[in-house]
């Protein structure tokens, strides 16, 4: 989870002391942390990788979405 909130979001507490996130410009409120929309997996090492395909993967699956 990123350290900073997306632009315009703040964290407050509701009446039951539960974290509440508010977008100041729109007034939208949510109990879901808006930083989760921008979460990315952090690599521990530059050579770490996430395996996407295995021996039973078809060529179509590998090339899906590639022009």
Secondary structure, DSSP 8 states (H G I E B T S, - for coil): --SS--TTEEEEE-TTS-EEEEETTT--EESS-GGGGG-----SSTT-------TT--HHHHHTT--
